[in-house]
């Protein structure tokens, strides 16, 4: 799966995954942006790695959202 929004950035010959933290869960983080080294010089490998990181982050963020929903008071 290749698309325009792969969130990879090349810095000093190494690719990084870089993505802003969504506003609704930003309070759970100390920073507005997540940047993770993909530990590769290859763009092709970086694209594959970025897909894996995206899936992991989305799963993690979904769990945070569920926890936030569970803590919301029920208003009748």
Biotite code that builds the C-alpha atoms (Angstrom):
import biotite.structure as struc

atoms = struc.array([
    struc.Atom([0.000, 0.000, 0.000], chain_id="A", res_id=1, res_name="UNK", atom_name="CA", element="C"),
    struc.Atom([1.692, 3.174, -1.164], chain_id="A", res_id=2, res_name="UNK", atom_name="CA", element="C"),
    struc.Atom([0.060, 6.536, -0.752], chain_id="A", res_id=3, res_name="UNK", atom_name="CA", element="C"),
    struc.Atom([1.045, 10.148, -0.633], chain_id="A", res_id=4, res_name="UNK", atom_name="CA", element="C"),
    struc.Atom([0.842, 10.443, 3.161], chain_id="A", res_id=5, res_name="UNK", atom_name="CA", element="C"),
    struc.Atom([3.524, 7.989, 4.236], chain_id="A", res_id=6, res_name="UNK", atom_name="CA", element="C"),
    struc.Atom([4.857, 10.313, 6.982], chain_id="A", res_id=7, res_name="UNK", atom_name="CA", element="C"),
    struc.Atom([8.492, 9.587, 6.246], chain_id="A", res_id=8, res_name="UNK", atom_name="CA", element="C"),
    struc.Atom([11.252, 12.176, 6.473], chain_id="A", res_id=9, res_name="UNK", atom_name="CA", element="C"),
    struc.Atom([14.883, 11.806, 5.427], chain_id="A", res_id=10, res_name="UNK", atom_name="CA", element="C"),
    struc.Atom([17.404, 13.230, 7.907], chain_id="A", res_id=11, res_name="UNK", atom_name="CA", element="C"),
    struc.Atom([21.130, 12.710, 7.520], chain_id="A", res_id=12, res_name="UNK", atom_name="CA", element="C"),
    struc.Atom([20.699, 9.634, 5.311], chain_id="A", res_id=13, res_name="UNK", atom_name="CA", element="C"),
    struc.Atom([18.230, 7.927, 7.713], chain_id="A", res_id=14, res_name="UNK", atom_name="CA", element="C"),
    struc.Atom([14.471, 7.822, 7.304], chain_id="A", res_id=15, res_name="UNK", atom_name="CA", element="C"),
    struc.Atom([12.181, 8.776, 10.182], chain_id="A", res_id=16, res_name="UNK", atom_name="CA", element="C"),
    struc.Atom([8.469, 8.385, 10.735], chain_id="A", res_id=17, res_name="UNK", atom_name="CA", element="C"),
    struc.Atom([7.002, 11.734, 11.772], chain_id="A", res_id=18, res_name="UNK", atom_name="CA", element="C"),
    struc.Atom([3.381, 12.446, 12.623], chain_id="A", res_id=19, res_name="UNK", atom_name="CA", element="C"),
    struc.Atom([1.428, 14.969, 14.692], chain_id="A", res_id=20, res_name="UNK", atom_name="CA", element="C"),
    struc.Atom([-0.411, 13.624, 17.720], chain_id="A", res_id=21, res_name="UNK", atom_name="CA", element="C"),
    struc.Atom([-4.187, 14.015, 17.252], chain_id="A", res_id=22, res_name="UNK", atom_name="CA", element="C"),
    struc.Atom([-5.730, 16.859, 19.251], chain_id="A", res_id=23, res_name="UNK", atom_name="CA", element="C"),
    struc.Atom([-8.151, 14.633, 21.155], chain_id="A", res_id=24, res_name="UNK", atom_name="CA", element="C"),
    struc.Atom([-5.317, 12.663, 22.781], chain_id="A", res_id=25, res_name="UNK", atom_name="CA", element="C"),
    struc.Atom([-2.568, 15.267, 22.836], chain_id="A", res_id=26, res_name="UNK", atom_name="CA", element="C"),
    struc.Atom([-2.944, 15.576, 26.627], chain_id="A", res_id=27, res_name="UNK", atom_name="CA", element="C"),
    struc.Atom([-1.454, 12.079, 26.932], chain_id="A", res_id=28, res_name="UNK", atom_name="CA", element="C"),
    struc.Atom([1.818, 13.210, 25.326], chain_id="A", res_id=29, res_name="UNK", atom_name="CA", element="C"),
    struc.Atom([4.538, 15.710, 26.204], chain_id="A", res_id=30, res_name="UNK", atom_name="CA", element="C"),
    struc.Atom([4.991, 16.713, 22.575], chain_id="A", res_id=31, res_name="UNK", atom_name="CA", element="C"),
    struc.Atom([2.789, 17.599, 19.595], chain_id="A", res_id=32, res_name="UNK", atom_name="CA", element="C"),
    struc.Atom([4.735, 15.386, 17.181], chain_id="A", res_id=33, res_name="UNK", atom_name="CA", element="C"),
    struc.Atom([6.004, 11.823, 17.263], chain_id="A", res_id=34, res_name="UNK", atom_name="CA", element="C"),
    struc.Atom([9.224, 11.065, 15.392], chain_id="A", res_id=35, res_name="UNK", atom_name="CA", element="C"),
    struc.Atom([10.686, 7.556, 15.294], chain_id="A", res_id=36, res_name="UNK", atom_name="CA", element="C"),
    struc.Atom([13.791, 6.403, 13.454], chain_id="A", res_id=37, res_name="UNK", atom_name="CA", element="C"),
    struc.Atom([12.972, 3.741, 10.880], chain_id="A", res_id=38, res_name="UNK", atom_name="CA", element="C"),
    struc.Atom([16.661, 2.747, 10.953], chain_id="A", res_id=39, res_name="UNK", atom_name="CA", element="C"),
    struc.Atom([17.041, 2.529, 7.208], chain_id="A", res_id=40, res_name="UNK", atom_name="CA", element="C"),
    struc.Atom([18.629, 4.383, 4.313], chain_id="A", res_id=41, res_name="UNK", atom_name="CA", element="C"),
    struc.Atom([16.213, 2.779, 1.862], chain_id="A", res_id=42, res_name="UNK", atom_name="CA", element="C"),
    struc.Atom([13.053, 4.642, 0.897], chain_id="A", res_id=43, res_name="UNK", atom_name="CA", element="C"),
    struc.Atom([11.305, 1.375, 0.042], chain_id="A", res_id=44, res_name="UNK", atom_name="CA", element="C"),
    struc.Atom([12.074, -0.097, 3.486], chain_id="A", res_id=45, res_name="UNK", atom_name="CA", element="C"),
    struc.Atom([11.038, 3.201, 5.112], chain_id="A", res_id=46, res_name="UNK", atom_name="CA", element="C"),
    struc.Atom([7.644, 3.070, 3.387], chain_id="A", res_id=47, res_name="UNK", atom_name="CA", element="C"),
    struc.Atom([7.076, -0.479, 4.658], chain_id="A", res_id=48, res_name="UNK", atom_name="CA", element="C"),
    struc.Atom([8.247, 0.483, 8.154], chain_id="A", res_id=49, res_name="UNK", atom_name="CA", element="C"),
    struc.Atom([6.035, 3.560, 8.219], chain_id="A", res_id=50, res_name="UNK", atom_name="CA", element="C"),
    struc.Atom([2.985, 1.405, 7.510], chain_id="A", res_id=51, res_name="UNK", atom_name="CA", element="C"),
    struc.Atom([3.802, -0.808, 10.490], chain_id="A", res_id=52, res_name="UNK", atom_name="CA", element="C"),
    struc.Atom([4.331, 2.190, 12.772], chain_id="A", res_id=53, res_name="UNK", atom_name="CA", element="C"),
    struc.Atom([1.056, 3.727, 11.560], chain_id="A", res_id=54, res_name="UNK", atom_name="CA", element="C"),
    struc.Atom([-0.866, 0.569, 12.432], chain_id="A", res_id=55, res_name="UNK", atom_name="CA", element="C"),
    struc.Atom([0.741, 0.373, 15.875], chain_id="A", res_id=56, res_name="UNK", atom_name="CA", element="C"),
    struc.Atom([0.035, 4.027, 16.616], chain_id="A", res_id=57, res_name="UNK", atom_name="CA", element="C"),
    struc.Atom([-3.568, 3.827, 15.454], chain_id="A", res_id=58, res_name="UNK", atom_name="CA", element="C"),
    struc.Atom([-4.137, 0.782, 17.683], chain_id="A", res_id=59, res_name="UNK", atom_name="CA", element="C"),
    struc.Atom([-2.522, 2.568, 20.619], chain_id="A", res_id=60, res_name="UNK", atom_name="CA", element="C"),
    struc.Atom([-4.512, 5.743, 20.028], chain_id="A", res_id=61, res_name="UNK", atom_name="CA", element="C"),
    struc.Atom([-7.747, 3.763, 19.725], chain_id="A", res_id=62, res_name="UNK", atom_name="CA", element="C"),
    struc.Atom([-7.068, 2.209, 23.136], chain_id="A", res_id=63, res_name="UNK", atom_name="CA", element="C"),
    struc.Atom([-6.449, 5.675, 24.624], chain_id="A", res_id=64, res_name="UNK", atom_name="CA", element="C"),
    struc.Atom([-9.714, 6.937, 23.139], chain_id="A", res_id=65, res_name="UNK", atom_name="CA", element="C"),
    struc.Atom([-11.622, 3.995, 24.610], chain_id="A", res_id=66, res_name="UNK", atom_name="CA", element="C"),
    struc.Atom([-10.117, 4.722, 28.043], chain_id="A", res_id=67, res_name="UNK", atom_name="CA", element="C"),
    struc.Atom([-11.092, 8.384, 27.724], chain_id="A", res_id=68, res_name="UNK", atom_name="CA", element="C"),
    struc.Atom([-14.640, 7.396, 26.775], chain_id="A", res_id=69, res_name="UNK", atom_name="CA", element="C"),
    struc.Atom([-14.873, 5.039, 29.761], chain_id="A", res_id=70, res_name="UNK", atom_name="CA", element="C"),
    struc.Atom([-13.940, 7.891, 32.113], chain_id="A", res_id=71, res_name="UNK", atom_name="CA", element="C"),
    struc.Atom([-16.565, 10.313, 30.774], chain_id="A", res_id=72, res_name="UNK", atom_name="CA", element="C"),
    struc.Atom([-19.507, 10.853, 33.115], chain_id="A", res_id=73, res_name="UNK", atom_name="CA", element="C"),
    struc.Atom([-22.865, 9.589, 31.929], chain_id="A", res_id=74, res_name="UNK", atom_name="CA", element="C"),
    struc.Atom([-25.346, 12.448, 31.640], chain_id="A", res_id=75, res_name="UNK", atom_name="CA", element="C"),
    struc.Atom([-29.021, 11.492, 31.614], chain_id="A", res_id=76, res_name="UNK", atom_name="CA", element="C"),
])
